[in-house]
Amino acid sequence: MVDLLLTILLLRQGSLMQKVFFAFAYEYDNALPWYRVCLKNTVKDAGFYAVFANEEARAGHILDHISDCIDQSALGFYDITGLNPNVLIEFGIGHASGKPCFLLLNKELHQRETQTLWGKRATPMPIPADLEGVLRYEYTSSHDLGTMVRRAIEQNLKQPKAGMALANEIIQRLKAKGPANMSTIAKDIKRPLEDVRPILKSLVATDQVTRQGHSRGTTYTVQ
């Protein structure tokens, strides 16, 4: 049954599988000259097409345009460095779409300047509690960024059969032993946590697994 449902999901996305959506603050084009080029080349090398909202033909309201870009893509990456309001809105649209969503964060740039008695000081910005439970890839270089994006694409778009097999293992574990957090599930089925995370997220998005709680207190159970 799980195989059938996941197959239906993949077929439903059929023509969408070639596109990967990216949302980020566009000042990155100046702050990180390699950023957009890295994303385009990484996605192209994996056999897919990178979608940036400001490069696509646009008509009507901007949020409708963003929604169309997300709907036409198989998954999305949302760079929350600096907590840009537009990116957070786009992440909300992506999350509501049910498509796999991944957060990107540049640890070196995710800072705010505060005034002290000794002058300005850069301090790390906190991550909103609502985003703590979402898979986040942290990077500081083009190599880190490219590696993480490539891994997510391979796990979610290039290995559907392996994903279905792993989904079966997760479902059977939850049926046999009941609710558990992600780490426990990965340990019980003897699979790496980074492999279990995206598949479990997909199961939640397709209503085959129920998520309860937030952040570290999140547990999962079958319907």
C-alpha positions in Angstrom: 0.0 0.0 0.0 2.8 2.4 0.9 4.6 1.6 -2.4 1.4 2.3 -4.3 0.7 5.6 -2.6 4.3 6.9 -3.1 4.2 5.8 -6.7 1.0 7.7 -7.2 2.7 10.8 -5.6 5.7 10.5 -7.9 3.5 10.0 -11.0 1.4 13.0 -10.0 4.6 15.1 -9.9 5.7 13.5 -13.2 6.3 16.6 -15.4 7.5 18.6 -12.3 10.4 16.4 -11.5 12.8 18.4 -13.6 12.6 21.6 -11.6 14.0 22.6 -8.2 12.9 25.9 -6.6 15.2 28.3 -4.7 14.2 31.2 -2.5 16.8 33.6 -1.1 17.5 37.2 -0.4 18.7 38.6 -3.7 21.4 40.8 -2.2 23.3 37.5 -2.2 24.1 38.1 -5.8 26.4 40.9 -4.5 27.5 39.5 -1.1 28.2 36.0 -2.5 29.0 36.2 -6.3 29.3 32.4 -6.4 26.0 31.6 -4.8 23.5 31.6 -7.7 26.1 30.1 -10.1 26.7 27.3 -7.6 23.0 26.4 -7.3 22.5 26.5 -11.1 25.5 24.3 -11.8 24.7 21.8 -9.0 21.1 21.3 -10.2 22.1 21.1 -13.8 24.8 18.5 -13.1 22.2 16.4 -11.3 20.0 16.5 -14.4 17.4 19.1 -13.2 16.6 22.8 -13.7 17.0 25.5 -11.1 14.0 27.8 -10.7 14.5 31.4 -9.4 11.3 33.4 -9.2 13.0 36.6 -10.4 14.2 34.8 -13.6 10.9 33.4 -14.6 8.2 35.2 -16.7 5.8 36.9 -14.4 2.2 38.1 -14.6 -0.2 39.1 -11.9 0.4 39.3 -8.1 3.9 38.3 -6.9 2.6 35.7 -4.5 0.6 34.0 -7.3 3.8 33.9 -9.3 5.8 32.4 -6.4 3.0 29.8 -5.9 3.2 28.9 -9.6 7.0 28.5 -9.4 6.7 26.2 -6.4 3.8 24.2 -7.9 5.9 23.6 -11.0 8.9 22.3 -9.0 9.4 18.9 -7.3 11.0 20.3 -4.2 12.3 23.7 -2.8 15.2 25.2 -0.9 14.7 28.3 1.2 17.7 30.2 2.4 16.7 31.8 5.7 20.0 33.5 6.3 19.2 36.9 7.8 15.5 35.9 8.2 14.4 37.8 5.1 10.6 38.3 5.3 10.0 37.4 1.7 11.9 34.1 2.0 9.9 33.2 5.1 6.7 33.9 3.3 7.9 31.8 0.4 8.8 29.0 2.7 5.3 29.1 4.2 3.8 28.7 0.7 6.2 25.9 -0.1 5.4 24.1 3.2 1.6 24.4 2.6 2.1 22.9 -0.9 3.1 19.6 0.6 6.3 19.5 -1.5 9.6 18.6 0.3 11.1 21.8 1.7 14.7 22.3 2.9 16.2 25.3 4.7 19.6 26.7 3.8 21.6 28.8 6.3 25.0 30.6 5.9 26.4 30.5 9.4 28.9 33.3 8.7 26.2 35.8 7.4 23.4 34.9 9.8 24.3 37.6 12.2 23.0 41.0 13.4 25.0 44.0 14.5 24.3 45.4 18.0 25.7 48.5 19.5 27.7 48.1 22.7 29.8 50.4 24.8 32.8 49.3 22.8 31.2 49.8 19.4 29.3 47.5 17.0 29.4 43.8 17.6 28.1 41.0 15.3 26.1 38.3 17.1 24.4 35.2 15.7 20.7 35.5 15.0 18.4 32.9 16.6 16.3 30.5 14.5 12.5 30.9 15.0 11.1 28.1 17.0 8.7 27.1 14.2 11.6 26.4 12.0 13.7 24.4 14.4 12.2 21.1 13.4 12.7 21.6 9.6 15.7 20.0 8.0 18.4 22.7 7.7 21.6 22.6 5.7 24.3 24.9 7.0 27.1 26.1 4.7 29.9 28.6 4.5 31.3 27.8 1.1 30.2 26.9 -2.5 31.5 23.3 -1.9 29.4 22.9 1.2 26.3 24.3 -0.5 26.7 22.3 -3.6 27.3 19.1 -1.7 24.2 19.5 0.5 21.9 20.5 -2.4 23.1 17.6 -4.5 22.5 15.1 -1.6 19.0 16.3 -1.1 18.2 16.0 -4.8 19.6 12.5 -5.0 17.7 11.3 -1.9 14.4 12.8 -3.0 14.3 12.9 -6.8 16.8 10.4 -8.1 16.2 7.4 -5.9 12.4 6.9 -5.8 12.6 3.1 -5.6 15.0 3.2 -2.7 12.8 5.8 -1.1 9.8 3.5 -1.3 11.7 0.7 0.3 12.8 2.9 3.2 9.2 4.3 3.5 8.0 0.7 4.0 10.6 0.1 6.7 9.5 3.2 8.5 5.8 2.4 8.3 6.4 -1.2 9.5 8.5 0.0 12.4 5.8 2.5 13.6 3.1 -0.2 13.3 5.1 -2.7 15.2 6.4 -0.5 18.1 4.2 2.6 18.1 5.0 6.3 18.1 8.7 7.4 18.2 10.9 10.3 17.4 13.0 10.4 14.3 16.3 9.3 15.9 14.7 6.3 17.5 13.1 5.3 14.2 16.5 5.5 12.4 18.2 3.5 15.1 15.5 0.8 15.1 15.6 0.2 11.3 19.4 0.7 11.3 19.4 3.5 8.7 21.4 6.8 8.8 19.3 9.7 10.2 20.0 11.8 7.1 18.4 9.1 4.9 15.4 8.7 7.2 14.6 12.4 7.6 13.5 13.3 4.0 11.5 10.1 3.6 9.7 10.6 6.9 9.0 14.2 5.9 7.4 12.9 2.6 5.3 10.4 4.5 4.0 13.2 6.7 3.3 15.4 3.6 1.3 12.6 2.0 -0.7 12.0 5.3 0.6 8.5 5.7 2.4 9.4 8.9 1.2 11.8 11.6 3.6 14.2 13.3 2.9 15.3 16.9 4.8 18.1 18.7 7.5 20.4 17.5 11.3 20.5 17.3 13.1 17.9 19.5 9.8 16.8 21.1 8.4 15.7 17.7 7.1 12.1 17.5 5.7 10.2 14.6 2.9 7.6 14.3 0.9 5.9 11.5 -2.6 6.9 10.8 
